[in-house]
Amino acid sequence: MNNLQDTNQGQVEQVPFGAVQHNLSNIMPSASEIGNLWSSYQAESMSVCFLKFYVAKSKDPDIHAVLQRALDVSSQRVITMENIFNSFNHPIPEAYGEKDVDINAKQLFNETFELQYTRLMHKFVLINYCNALTVSSRSDIRGYFFECITTSREIHQKATEVLLAKGLLSKSPSIAIPDRVDYIHDKDYFGSYLNFGNKRPLNALEISHLVSLMETKELLKSLNLGYGQVVKSEKIKKLITQGKEIADKQLSGLGSFLDDEDLPLTIAFGNVVTYSTESPQSDRLILAHFTVAIAFIIAEYGLALSTTSRKDLITTYTKYIVELQSLSRDGAELMIECGWLERMPETPDREKLLS
């Protein structure tokens, strides 16, 4: 026994490590994977409908190239997801398609706005796909989300470069560079929920989130302004008008924080909506996009809250989130009323099955 121990001492068994062999058909997708795939399918099919129209009307070669690349990417993503769904016999979501877009309609937005909006959408999908990747385990699904991150980053970068070269990129205001490292010694740094006086200056991240929120809301306000003049349903038009009023109020509130610091407000997109009254998208798609866009803004407010220290900002963001949640619920209820809200896959209702 001692001789055996002496022989093995200091020796490590070498186990070859390479590609792990497994059969994907034996690995059931998790709820997280199905949920993120289903949401991605809805979003990408919606994106194809928007981009088909944008590409058909685009004349600027630089902008057209980015929009065409975005369309190609979203179209391929839809195909890839259908293959993944088929691999575990999951029904393909109905989502959105040819019946939801009319490329022969007159141009509703100028192409600069369409590029800015495409850039914004890829900003949001980057955030969502990063999260989706971290909660996925199947190699095919992880591969899909990793590819989405890579291509969305590419499109966002290309759109940024084109807008920057044409002098059309909105930028966050500059602040003075500090001359030393400093620390916080006073708990009043956080301010008060009740007294909005004696506030410390905004820090760099707070400014960043304020500007980003304002840019998002300006773009979505312009989008809703255009769809408000072409949508056929009076109920949807009323909801979009309500959304515009909320956007105007929240933009004014957010802007006041920057105005108090004498920081320049450079976010403006001008007259981006044409005189067209022909809708390039179906009422169903317009309403669905309206509710999705609200969800994006709520998520952006949540991200801003996670890095905000001033209590007056926290109070304002929380109030605005509640307003938007109410508007989002109204949109979802209207979709149910119209029979347009597709049900996301869910766990079986055990109580119903056992009754």
N, C-alpha and C positions, 0 to 999 in steps of 0.2 A: 504493500500500500504506500509506504514511504517512497519507494522507488518510482511509483506511478506519479505521485505528487511532485517529486523532484523533476521528472521528465516533462510534465505539463507546465511547471512554473516558468513564467516569463513568456509563454507562447500564447498567441491570440489567433483563434480560428478565423480565417479569411473567408468572408461571405461575399460573393460577387453581387454588386448592386447595379442594376440597369433598369430598363423599362419594366414596370410591374404589369404583368399580363392579367387582364380581367375581361369579362364579358359584360358590356354595358346593359344588355338585356336582363341581366340578373340584378341590376341595381335600380331599385325604384326611386324616382325623383322625390325629393322632399317637398313639403308644403312651401318652403321658402323659394325653392327652384321653380315650382309651378307658378306661384304667385308672381314672381319677377318675370318669368317668360310670358305669362299671360298679359301682364301690364305692358311689357315691351312690345308684344305683338299689336296691341291696341295703339300704342304710341307711334310705332314705325309705319303701320298701315295708314294712320292719320297723316303722318309726315309725307308719305308718298303722294297722297291726294293734294296736299299743299304744294309740294315741290314740282309735281307735273305741271301745274298751272303756272308757277313761277318760271320754270324753264321755258315753257311755250311762249311766254311773253317777254323774256329777257333779251335785251339787245346789246348791252355793254359786254364785250368779250371777257373782261376780267371777272365781272360778277357772274356771267353765264357759266364760266368754268367751275366756279365754286358751287353754284346751285346744281349744276349737272352732276358733279361729284357727290354732293349730298343726296341727290335723287338715286344715283347708282348704289350708294351705300345702303340707304334705307330699303331699296328694292331687294338687294341681296340679303339683308337681315331678315326680311319677311320669308324668303325662301328657306334660309337656314333654320329659322324657327319652325317652319312647317315640317321640315325633315326631322327635327328633334322631337316635336310633338308626335309625329308618326312612329318614331322609334319605340315609344312606349304606349302606342294606341290611344293617345289623348285626342279628343275632338278638336279640330282647328277652330279657333274663335271666328265669329263672323266679321267682327271689327268693321273696317271701312275699305271701300274699293271704288271701282269704276262708276258706280251709280251715285257716288258722293262728290264727284268732281266734273266740272264742265270746262274743258280747256278752250272752248270756243267763245266763252263769255268775254266781255270786255275787261281790260286790265283794271283792277280795283285799287292796287297800291303801286307806288313807284318802285323800281327795282332796287334802289338803295335801301329802302325800308325792308324789302324782302330779304336782302342780304343780312341786314342788322337783326332781323327776326330769326333767320336761320342760325346765326351765330349764337343768339340767346338760347334757342332750343338745345343746341349742342352743349352749351354750358350746363343746362339742367340735366340732360341725359348723362353727361359725364359723372355728375354727382350720384345719380341713381344707379348707373352701371357699376361704379366703384363699390357701392354698397351691395349690389346684387352679386358681384364676384366674391365678396368676402363671406357670403352666407351660402355659397354653392359648393357642392362636393363632386358631382359627376364631372368627369373630364370633358365631355362634349359641351356641357352647359358652361363650365368654367372657361373653356376655349372660346365659346361664343361671346361671353361678356368681356373677356380680355380683348378680343378683336374689336368689339364695340368701343371700348375705351381708346384703343389705338386710333381707330378711324375718326371717332368724334373729336379727339384731340387734334388730329390733322385738319379736319374741316374748320374747327374753331380757330386754329392758327392761321389758316389760309384766309378766312373771312376777316380776321383781325388785320392781317397784312394788307389786304385790298382796301379796307376802310381807312387804315392809317395812311396809306399812300395817296388816297384821294381826299385826305383831310376831313374824313367823316366819322372818325372814331371818338366817342365820348370818353373823357378821361377824368379820373378823380383829381380834385384840386391838390396842389402842392402845399406842404407845410415846412416851417423852418427846421433845419437840421440841428438837433441839440448839440451843445458843445461839451457835454459831459454825461456820464451815467448817473441817474438819480433814482432814489427810492421813495416810496410813499410812507409817510409817518403820521398821517392824520386820517382817521376813519371817516371824516367828512368827504373824503375822496369819492365815496359812493353816492353822496347826495341824499335826498329825502324823497319818499313817495308822496308826501303831502305838500312840502314847500319846494316850489320849483325855482326859488331864488338862490343866489350865491352858489351857482353851479361852476364846477371846474371846467376848463376847456375840454372839448372832445379829443379823444386820443385817435391815433392813426387808424386802428381797426374799426372804431365806431364811425369814423368818416367814411371808410371804405364800404361798410355795410349800408350806410345811408345813401351813398351815391349809387350803389348797385341796386338797391331797392327802388330808387327813383327811376333809374334807367329801365328796369323791368316794367314798372307801372306805366311809364310813358309809352313804351312800345306796345304793351297790351291795351292801353287806352286808345291808341291809334288804330290797333287792329279791331277793337270793338266798335270804334267810330265808323270804320268802313263796313263791317258786317251789319251794323245797325241800320244802314241805309239800303241794304240789299236783302236782308232776311225776310221771308214771306210771313211767318207766324207772328201775330201781334203779341202773343204771350212772350215769345223769345225776345222780340224787340223791346218789350217793356223791361225784361230782366237785364238785357244788355245796357239799356239806358240807366237802370238802377246801378249797375256795375260801374258805369262811367262816372256817375255822381259820387260814388264812394271813392273811386280812384282820384277824382279831382280833390276831394276833401283830404284824403290821406297824403297826396302829393304836397298839398299846401302845408300840412302838419310836419311832414318829413323835411321839407325845404326850410321851414322856420328854424330848425336846429342848425342848419348850415348858415343861414342868414344871420343868426345870432353871433356866429363866430366870424362874420365878414368873409366867409368862404364863397368863392364865385360859383354860381349855378350855371353850368354850361350844358345841361342836358336839355336838348330841344331837337325835334326831328322835322319841324316845319310842316308844310302841307303835303302829307304823304298819300292822302286818299284822293282818288280821282272823282269825277262826276258820275261814274257808272252806277246804274241801278240793277245791273245783271249780276246775280250771285254766282261766283265760280264754284262754290261748295254748297252741299245740301244743308237744309235747316238742321237735320240730324247731326251732321258733322260740326256745324257751327256751335250748336248747343253743347255737344260733348267737349269740344275744344275749350269753350268758355269755362266749364267746370274744372277741366284739367289745368287750365292756366291759373285759376284761383288756387288750386292745390299747390302749384309751383310757388306762388307768392307766399302762401302760408309757410311752406318749407323754408323759404328764404328768410322770412321773419324769424322762424325758429332757429336757424343758423346764426342770425344776427344776435338773438337773445343769448345764445351760448357764450358769446364773447363780449357782451356789453356789461359795463360796470355801473354806469349812471342810472339811478333808479327812475329818473323822469323818462329816459328812453325805454326802460323796461316796461313802465306803465303804459306808454304810448304804443309800443309794439303789441303788448298783450291785448289792449283795447282794439287795435286794428285787426288782430287775428280773429277775435270774437266776431267782428263785423263781417269779415270774409267767410268765416265758417257758416254764418247764417245765410249769406248769399250763395255759397256752395250748396247748402242743403236745399235751397229753393230751386237751384238748377237741377239737382239730382231728382227732386220730386217731380219737376216738369218732364224730365226724361222718362220717368216711370209712367207718368200720365200719358205720354205719347207712345209708350211701348218700345222705347229705344235704349233702355239701360240693360246692357248685357250682364248677366250674372257671373261674377268671378267664381272659379272653382272653390268649393268649401268642404269642410268635413261633414260626414253624414249626420243628419238629425236623428240621433239615437232615440230620443223620446218618441218621435213620430214613428220610427221603425218598430219600436217595442209596443206601441199602443194598439 
